């Protein structure tokens, strides 16, 4: 008998089930996966706590690690695979597991680009609960196992897995990846991964398997990355494939003597390129016409997502670490023509590098509206952000602090005119809060 009959009750229970919100390690989640018969017998490429996903023959698993750009890589893979139907070979085309979600938990588990039904997630949670017995699992581990259970049940031919934190000890690494991707290496989650890029590289490279393709688009090589690109099966940007931005509308992608001329997508180009290299390895890279169509459709909620309110342009971006903030600053600089003023609305977690996030964005904004997230225990207070921003800026002129990011947005909107732009950033929670506020 199922413990609960609705998703909300399951999620509330999961949040308090395990003594730690993050508990890196594979033994517990591997044990439960084995009880669920989610993994085939370990092979020569498996490590102590991994195996091949137990689903249809010829199923291909792609695991994506990296500090930033993982979701964009998976979105590109998903969209391109859906442009090339398998026909009668399979009822479905592709399953994707990503995290976190913006508005609804089921966004984390998608089949053919659509969130799965709540009832299916409840069925997965119930199966996991019965199989785990005395084994305690985190919220994230339950979710990862639920995705694998659903993909196995639905016999999905392509499975795309986004690493939640690190890689080597992340729950999705119980599955042997047929292809592994490392999109970027930057400093984030220092409490768990440290502040050394080489150590972080080692953790993220841990999703790769011997003799299986590894794709790396991070150009700033650490010793671990240098060793990795010497592997026979590694494909490295600039050596085995390349891309060049030609102008504000076009870019060129080259691989295996094939040359593509494509429209610039809205998503980060390095992540898009990583996805195209994966598709080449899967022999699923389409022709230029199909790829051009994909590029024009590519988008991801909360990644430079645009809207308009009362004639004022609004941009939502979940940038929550220094590297993502630098990328956001470049995009804002390149798209800022025609705006009289730019307003920042910022809310961020307490464990982030606040100075590192703010510094690259300082030149981009005329005024800053800082907001708290009182319902999120991990969130930084608006007063803490005010102190840091004032020190970096040198004064408090143009800085406003509100108790919530919703109030911060309302204040920015009241100050803006039709020739201005408002940018909401700093966290998935921040973007979600403002978007929900505007519904």
N, C-alpha and C positions, 0 to 999 in steps of 0.2 A: 504494500500500500504506500502511495506517495505521501511524503511528509507534508507537502503543501499543494494546493490546487491552482495557485496563481503565481505569476512571475515576481510580483512585488514582494510577496511574503518570502519567497525563496531568496531574493537579493538581500532583504533585511536580515535574514538569518545568516546568510553567507558572510556578511560584513562583520559579524561577531563570532564566527565559528573558530577561527584560528587566532592564537595569541599574538601573531605578528601580521601586519598588513602585507609585508614583503618578507619572504623567507626563501632565499635562493637555494636551489638544490634540486636534484632530479629523482632521488630514491623514492620519496613518498608518491609523487605523481606517476612515476614509472610503475610502481607497485599496483596502483589503482588501475592504470591503463592495461596492465597485464590481466587483472581480474575481469576487466571489461572486454578482453580479447581484441583490443584495438591495435595491437602490434603483432607483426609476424615474427617468427624466430629470428634472433639476431644473426646478422651476416658478417662478413669480413670487414665491412666498413663501420659497423656499429660500435659504440663504446659501451661501458658497463651498464648504462641505463637507457638504452635506445634500441629501436628496431624499425623495420619498414612498416608504414601504415597499412593496416589489414583491410584493404578495400579491393576494388576491382583490379584485375590484372592490367598492367600498363598504366596505372595511375601515376602521375608525376607530381612530386611535392617540391615546391620552391619555398625556401626559408629566407627571409630578408631581415638582416641586422643593420644597425647603424644608429648614430646619434640623431640624425635628422633625415627626412626624405623616404622613410620606409613606406609610409602610407601612399605616397605619390608613386613609388615604384609598383606597389601592388595595384593601385588604381589603373595604371597604364597597362599592366599585364591583363587585368580583368577586362578592361574595355576592348583591348585588341583581340583577346581570345573570343570574346562575344561577337566580334565582327567576322569570325570565321567558324560558323557552326560545324559541329561534327556530324550533323545529319542523324541517321538512325543508329549510329554507334552508341549513343548515350542519350538518356532523357535530359541530362543537364550538361553544362559546359564547364563551369568553374566554381569552386568554393573558396571564399576568402575569410580569414580570421585576422582582425585588426583590433587595436585598442589604443587609447580609451574611446568611448563613444561621446557624441555631443549631446544628443537629446534622448535617445532610447537605447537600452541595453542591446536590443536585437541588431542594432547597427554593427555590432562587433562580428556577427556571424552572418555572412551573406552567401547566397547561392544565385548564380547568374545575375549578380549586381543588386539583388534585392534582399533586405533583411529577412531572416527566417521568421516563422510564426512564433509567438510567445509560447504556444502549446508545445511546440517541438523543443524549445529550450527547456521547458518544464519537464518534459519526458526525459531529456538528456540529464538534467540535474537529478531526477529521481533515480535513474539507472546508476549514476555515479555515487549517489548517497548509499544505495544498497550495496554496491560493490566495495566501497571503501572500508566498511566495517569500523575498525578503531582508528584508521588512518585520518589524521587531521590535514585538511587542505586549505590553502588561502583562497580568497575571492578570485584572484587571477587564475590559479591552478584549476579551480572548478570550471571557469570559463573556457580555458584552453582544452580541457578534457571534453567539455560539452561540444565545442566546435569539432573536434576529431570524431566524437561519437556520431554527430549529425552527418558529417561528410562520409563516414563509413556506411551509415544507414542509407543514405541517399545515393551511394555509389557514384560520387563525383569524380570525373576523370582528371581534373587539374585542381590541386589543392595549394593555396597560397597562404603562408603563415608569416605573420609579422611578430618579431621578437618584442616582448614587452619591456625587458630590462636586461642589458648586457647581451647575453647570447649563450655562452657555454653552460650556464646553470639555469637558464630560462626554461619554463615548462614546455614550450614548443620543441625544445631540443631533444625530447624523448623520441621524436620522429627523425629518421634518417632522411636528410634532404637529398633529392636527386640533383638539385642545383642550389647553391648557396650564394647570397649576395651580401656585400658590405657596401653600403651607400656612402657613409661618412664617419669620421672619427673626430669627436670633439669632447670637451669637458662638460659633463652633466652627471647628475646622480652621484656626486662625489662620495656620499655616505656609504654607497654600496660598491661603486666601481673605482674609487680613488681619483686622483687628479693627475695621473700620469697617462699620456696618450698611448704609450706603448703597452701598458698594462690593460688599458681599455681596448686596444686593438686585439690583444690576446683573447679577451673575453668575447668580443664580437666574432672573431675568426673561429671560435669554438663551435659555431653552427655548421661549419664545412665538414666534409667527410673525405678521407683519402680516396683518390682516383675518381672523385666526382667533381664536376665543374664548379669553380669558385670565381665569381665576378666581382671585381673591385673598381669602384669609381672614385675612391679617395686618392687624391694626388699627393698629399703631404705624407710621405712615407715614414713610418716608424720602423725600427728594426724588425718587429714582428711582421709588418706589412711587406717589407723588403724580402724577408724569407718566404712569405706566402706567394709573392708574384713569381718566384723562381720555380714554383710547382708546375709540373707538366700540364695539369688541368686548369691552371689559373688563367683568366683573361683580364688584362689590366688596361685601363683607359690610357690612350696615347700610344700604346704599343700594339695591342691586338684589335682595337677599335678606336674610333675618334669622332669628335663632334666639334663643329665650329658655328658660332653665331655669325650670320652674314650681315644682317641688318635688324631693324626692329620688328620685322615680320617673318623672316626666314632663317632657317638653320640647315646645316648639312650633317648627315650621319653616314659614316663609312665603316663597313665591316666586310671581311672576306671578299675584297675587291668589288663589293656592291656599294653604290653611291646613291643616297637618298637626299632629295631636296624637299624640305618639309616646312609647314607653317609653325611658328613658335607657339608652344603650348602655354597654358597658364601655370602649369606645375613646374617645379624645379627641374631644369634640363638634365642634370647629372642623374637624377633618379629615373627620369623617362628613358634615358640612354641605357641605364642598367637593365630596365625591363626589356628593351629591344634586343639587348645581347642575350638575355634569357630566352627570348622567343627564337632567336637564331639557333641557340643550342637545342631547343625543342623542335626545330624544323617547322616553326609556326610563324616565322616572320613574313608578313604579307607583302604585296607589292606597294609601290609608292602611292598609288591612288587610295588604297585602303588606309595606309598609315596616315596620309594627309587628312583623311576624314576623321580618324581617331584623334589626331592632334587638335583638331578644331573643337572636338567634343570634350576633351579632357578637363575635368574639374574635380575638386574634392572639398566637401564642406569645411569651412574654417581655414582654408589655405588661400589667402588673398581672395576671399570670397567677397563679391561686391553686391551692393544693393543701394537703394536710394530712399531717403526719408525727407519729405517736405522739400524736395528739390535739392537736397544735400547728399553728396556721394558718401557712402559708408563702406569701409573695408573691414572685414573680419579676418584675423590671422591668429592662429594658436601659438605663435612663436613664444617659446618659454625658456630659451637658453641663449647664451651670447651668440653662438653661430647662427641660430635661426633669426635672431634680432639683426645681425649683420646682413643676412639675406633679405630680410624685410626692408631694411634701410635702403639697400640698392634698388629694390623694386619701387619703393616710394619715390626715390630720387629720379628714377627713369620714367615715372608716370605722373610727375607733379606739375607739368605744364598746365597753366590755365586756372590754378587754384589760388585764391587770394590768401587763405590761411589753412593750415593743417592743425587738427586737434587730436591729441592722444587721449585715449581712455584705457587705463592700464589697471589690471589686477593680476596678482601673481602669487605663487606658493612661497612660503617662508624659507624653504630649503634651497631656493634657487639663487644664482649669482645676480643679485639685483643690479649692482653697478655694471656688470658685464652686459646685461640686457639693455640698460638705459643708455650707456655711453654711445654706441653707434647710432642710436636713434635721436640723440639730442638735437642735431642740426635739422632734423626733418619736421619738427613741430614748433608751432608758435605758442601753444598752450597745452598744459598737461592736466588731465583730470584723473585723479587716483581714487580707486574704489576698493573697499573691503569685500570679502566674501564670507560673511558671518556664519553661514551654514557649513563651511568647509574648515575643519579643524587645522588643516595644514596651511591654510592661506596666511599670507602676510597682511598685517593691518595697514590701513591707509596712512596712519601716522608714521609707521616705520618706513614706508615708501617715500613719504614726504621728506623725512630727514635725509635719506640717501640722495634723492633727486635734488634737494636744495643744496647739498654739499657739492654735487657734481656740476650743477648749473651755476653756482656762485651766488644765487639769490632766490627769493621765493616769488619773484614776479612771473605771472603766467602759470602758477601752480595752484591747483585747487584739490582739496581732499574731501571725499564724501564717505559716508559709512558703508555704502554699497556701490558696486560697479553700475547697477541700474541707475542710482541717483547721479553717479558721475557722468553717465551717458546723457541723462536728461539735461544736466547742466551744460554739457558741451553742445548739445543740440539747440538749447536756448540761445547760446552765444553765437552759433554759426549762421552763415547766410548761404544763399544758393550758389555762391562761387567758392565755397569752402569744402573741406573734406575731413571726415572723422574716421580715425583708425582705432579699432578695438583689438587689443592684443594682450598677451602675457600668460594665457592658460586656456585649456579646453573649457574649464569652468567659467572663465570670464566671457568667452564668446557665447557659450550656451546661455548664460544668465541674461546677457543683453538681448540675444535673439528671442528667448522666451518672453522677455519683458515687452518686446515689440509685437508679439503675436496678437 
